[in-house]
């Protein structure tokens, strides 16, 4: 998670494979937390060059939702095995 949080913007919450990000995204959105998925690899391919890696997809949330998202993220990480 980001150390310096801007109260009017989005913050990085989680990075991982596309499957993991989609799973966490669903859990967060079920609780009313809006998310943004940042996939530099897919974005690069769509414009003709590769950037990033296939397994580094970032999930961002609005900074004001961070406290609500923390327990969801912690539970998600503990149950990844």
N, C-alpha and C positions, 0 to 999 in steps of 0.2 A: 504494500500500500504506500501511497505517496506520503512523504514526511511533511511537505509544505502544501497545505490544503488551501485552495482558493474557495471561499464560500459562495462564489457566484459561478463556479465552473465545474467541470467534470474531473474526477480523479481516477487514477489507475487502481483497480481492485484486485485483479487476478490475471495471470498469464498462463497459458497452457495449450494443449491440443484443441483443435476445433470442437471435438466431441465434448470434452470437459467444459469448455467455455459455454457451449450451447446448453448443457445440463444446468450449470450454475445460473446462466441467464434465465432459464425457465423458473428456477426456484426463486430468484429475486423478483421477477415480474409477477409471480403468483402472490407476492407480498406487496405489490404496488410500486416496486422500485424500477424506474426506467433505466435501461442500460444502452450502452453503445459498444459494438464489437468493432475492434480495429484489427484488420487483417492486412498487414503490409505486403505479405507474400501474394495474396490473391489480387490485391490492388496493382501490384507491379506486373503481374502476368496480364491483366486486362489492358494495360497500356503498352505492353511489349518488352518489359524487362523484369527481371526477378529481383526482389528486395525482401529481406527478412528470411525466415525459415518457415517451413510448413507447420511446425509444431509451436510456433510462437504467435499465438493469437491473444490479443489483449482485450480485457473486459473493463469498461469504465462505467462509473455511476456518477450521479450528481453528488457533489460534496455534502450537501445537506442530508443525503440519505446514508452517509457512511456509518453512523452509529447503529442504524437499523439493519444495515447489511452485515456488520461484523459477526454477529452470532450465526447468521446463515452461512457465511464464508467459513467460519471455524468448524461448523458441523459438516459442511461439504468436504473440507480438507481431511477431517478425521475419518470420514467414511469413504475415502478414495481407494482404499486397499481392495 
